[in-house]
C-alpha cells in the first residue's frame, strides 16, 4: 500500500469519526450524518484541499460500502409486514412515478437541458431506503401503519431502479439481460425458500455457540451470502447492487429471534461503522464541484431537481394513500418518498461515464439528493410530531448511527 493511499484512508477515517460528532453538535439543526460525510469528502477531496485521492483500494472499499448499504436495506425489509396491499400500492406508485419522470425527462431532453431521458428519468424515481431506515427506526415509526407503507415505498423505490439499471443502463441487450434476471431471481427465491425452512437443531446449536466466539460464524455466513449473490449478479451481467439487495432479504429470512437481532447489530456495525461511511465520503471526494459552480445557471439546476424529486415521488404518495392514512400523514409520506441519494450517485456516475449525462446535471442531481436527505426528512418528522405519530417528548436522532437510544415511552 503506497503512502498516498494510506494518507487518504486515514483522512477518510477521520471524516467518518467527525461526521457523527458534528451531527451531535448540530443536533438542533438535525443535519443527517450522511450529508456531513459527503461534505467532508468534498473538503478533503481534490477539488478543495486536495489532501485525499481515490486510489484503486479506496474505490474498492467505496463500492463495497455501497453494496453493504444495499444489503442492509434489503435486510430491513419485513416481507410479512409489506406483502399484500402496501406492496401493491408501492408498485403502482413507482410505476406512476416512472411515467411522470419520463414525461419530464423527454421535455428536458427536447429542450436541450439534458442528453438522455432514460438516465434522467430513472434518477427521479429513486427513494433512499437505506438512508431513511436508521432515521425511521430511531423515531420508532417502522412498527406503525405509516411505517409499513413507507417501508414498502422505499423497497420498491430502491429495488425498481436497481432492476432498471441492470436491464437498461448496464446492458446493450435488454431481452437477454431480462432472461438472465429471471435466472438470478430464481436462484434468489430458492435461497429464500431454503432460509425459511426449519433448520436442524444441531445446526442451530452450532451457529449459536459460534455467535459470540471469535469465529463469528453467523456473521461470516452472512458476508459469504452477500459475496456469492453479488458475484452471481456480476457473472450474469447484472448490476451488483441487485445481488447485495437480494442477499439482505435472504439473510433477514435466516435471522430469527434474539440471535437474529444480535446478527443484525453485528452486521450494522460492519456497515454503518466501517464500510457505508467510506462510500458517502468517497462520493463527496468524487463530487464535481467545479461543474456545479461553473455558472449561476448551473447552480439553479439544483433547486429545480429538488422540486422534481418531490413532484415525481411525492405526487403518487399524495394520490394513492388518501384512503390508507390520515390526511396529516400524507405530506410526510410524500417527503420521505422523495428523499434520495445513494442510487442518484450510482446512476449519475453511469450516465457521465457513458456520455449520456452532462457533468453539470450529474453534480446538480447529487447536490439535490444531498438537500433532499437534509430537508425532506426534517420536514416530514416535524409534521409527524404534529400528527402525534411521534411522541412530542421523543428523542429523535436524524443520523445513521445504530446506537441511538429508543424514544421514551409516552
C-alpha positions, 0 to 999 in steps of 0.5 A: 500500500503506497503512502498516498493511499494510506494518507487518504484512508486515514483522512477518510477515517477521520471524516467518518469519526467527525461526521457523527460528532458534528451531527451531535453538535448540530443536533438542533439543526438535525443535519443527517450524518450522511450529508456531513460525510459527503461534505467532508469528502468534498473538503478533503477531496481534490477539488478543495484541499486536495489532501485525499485521492481515490486510489484503486483500494479506496474505490474498492472499499467505496463500492463495497460500502455501497453494496453493504448499504444495499444489503442492509436495506434489503435486510430491513425489509419485513416481507410479512409486514409489506406483502399484500396491499402496501406492496401493491400500492408501492408498485403502482406508485413507482410505476406512476412515478416512472411515467411522470419522470419520463414525461419530464425527462423527454421535455428536458431532453427536447429542450436541450437541458439534458442528453438522455431521458432514460438516465434522467428519468430513472434518477427521479424515481429513486427513494433512499431506503437505506438512508431513511431506515436508521432515521425511521427506526430511531423515531420508532415509526417502522412498527406503525401503519405509516411505517409499513407503507413507507417501508414498502415505498422505499423497497420498491423505490430502491429495488425498481431502479436497481432492476432498471439499471441492470436491464437498461443502463448496464446492458446493450441487450435488454431481452437477454439481460431480462432472461438472465434476471429471471435466472438470478431471481430464481436462484434468489427465491430458492435461497429464500425458500431454503432460509425459511425452512426449519433448520436442524437443531444441531445446526442451530446449536452450532451457529449459536455457540459460534455467535459470540466466539471469535469465529463469528460464524453467523456473521461470516455466513452472512458476508459469504451470502452477500459475496456469492449473490453479488458475484452471481449478479456480476457473472450474469451481467447484472448490476451488483447492487441487485445481488447485495439487495437480494442477499439482505432479504435472504439473510433477514429470512435466516435471522430469527429471534434474539440471535437474529437481532444480535446478527443484525447489530453485528452486521450494522456495525460492519456497515454503518461503522466501517464500510457505508461511511467510506462510500458517502465520503468517497462520493463527496471526494468524487463530487464535481464541484467545479461543474456545479459552480461553473455558472449561476445557471448551473447552480439553479439546476439544483433547486429545480431537481429538488422540486422534481424529486418531490413532484415525481415521488411525492405526487403518487404518495399524495394520490394513492394513500388518501384512503390508507392514512390520515390526511396529516400523514400524507405530506410526510409520506410524500417527503420521505418518498422523495428523499434520495441519494445513494442510487442518484450517485450510482446512476449519475456516475453511469450516465457521465461515464457513458456520455449520456449525462452532462457533468453539470446535471450529474453534480446538480442531481447529487447536490439535490439528493444531498438537500433532499436527505437534509430537508425532506426528512426534517420536514416530514418528522416535524409534521409527524410530531404534529400528527402525534405519530411521534411522541412530542417528548421523543428523542429523535436522532436524524443520523445513521448511527445504530446506537441511538437510544429508543424514544421514551415511552409516552 
